[in-house]
Amino acid sequence: MSFTLIGKHEKDSRNNRDGYVTAMLDLMEKDSKVMHVDCDLENCINTGKLAKAFPEQTVNAGIAEANAMGVAAGLAATGRTVFMHSFGCFASRRAFDQAFMSAAYAKLPVHVIGSDPGVCAAYNGGTHMPFEDCALYMSVPEAVVIDPVDFAQINCLTKKLAASGKFSYMRMIRKGFTTVYGDGSDFEIGKGVTLKEGKDVAIIASGIMVDEALKAQEQLAAEGISAKVIDMFTWKPLDEQLILDSAAECGAIVTAENHQVKVGLGSAVANVVIKNNPVPMEMVGVEDRFGQVGAESFLREEYGLTAAHIVEAAKKAIARKNG
């Protein structure tokens, strides 16, 4: 695993979805058994490029997510490696029974892609805003669950998933995103990435919250507080050793996620900490709420998904440690 940290809090000129599409074009060219199943969202995710380049390796199942999941499982049962995409709300809630029974239970290499996770659904509103998608898939035995941050990471992880032979779920920002990693960065499924070293508190984040964690680290450093920052892009299997090392080194932990904290990254990290080395923990994320319509910037503030919220949580955790 090797990566280049950019971390300048700058928006990328590309769309995040193209990290996936670029990886799939490469995979399809090298292996005719790699396939993509979509739910009439080719324009939304730019997978029309796949259909044009490899028409025999792409399937548009229409606006019928449960059926699309069944199609993906059926193709995987014939020896294909299959990626199936829909908006995160539909790829999880609507098609979960088919994903569980037809794909995961049968131990088939179906890789579910859920786009527009959490507040990234923005103006599509509450009905399209999944704060529980990862929770559903984390409950599936032996599943891989991933929350990547940018073009480089999703490009790498798409290829790693194809080679894994595992059933998986990966949520994905479709359009605008903040660059964290340089192109060509390499990641290992199940291994977190330490972006900044620190000794007072460990901030464990994923997805859109990684850049917020880096901002929080800078703000805390200006106040003389040393924060470790970890990108825990794999929620399952979780990098338990990195969590335990961080608990021992820092004595306080903050998690940050674009998801329900009670059934997401925060709860998963807490489960490891409680059983092995209890330390003060604070969780930044969505607190038992439904989604709503709004600009993503408004929604981040509304649901407490900002660097300022991480800073506040870090100070609380440190105060409890020193209390």
Helices and strands as residue ranges (DSSP letters): H 17-30, E 34-38, H 42-45, H 48-53, G 55-57, E 58-60, H 65-77, E 81-87, H 88-89, I 90-94, H 96-98, I 99-104, E 110-115, G 118-124, G 126-128, H 133-138, E 144-146, H 151-164, E 168-172, E 193-196, E 201-205, H 209-222, E 227-231, E 234-236, H 240-250, E 253-260, G 261-263, H 265-276, E 281-286, H 296-302, H 307-322
